[in-house]
């Protein structure tokens, strides 16, 4: 029989399993609690593929409208006006869709960045702090010497 027990791990960070997909959570108004911290909002490749297909449809429609312009049967002004409306709809749809994705992807980047930083903190050698402090002291000393050199140069002028 398969082992179905969920085993907990002592490590956190990059090895921590992501939270459940937002699509599996109940709607916001029906949740028993409100999530106040970052949660991933997964975006599958199908979303980007669907946007590409929508754009392909707009491009096909644009090409077909341009094809109609070649005929003298239809009022050119109307066709151009409709073509501009189609292009506006495409641009506006892309803007709104990408804005939604941008906020989700930025949220995801922040969420996973936080997990990676937690993991890196666990792996950090406690002596690294001392080494970094020594480097910082050297930087400060170099900066002070540079400032003294600039002050001496300005006094000589």
Secondary structure, DSSP 8 states (H G I E B T S, - for coil): ---------S--STTS-----GGGS--GGG-SS---S-------HHHHHHHHHHHHHHHHHHHHHHHHHTSSSS-HHHHHHHHHHHHHHHHHHHHHHHHHHHHHHHHHHHHHHHHHHHHHHHH--THHHHHHHHHHHHHHHHHHHHHHHHHHHHHH-
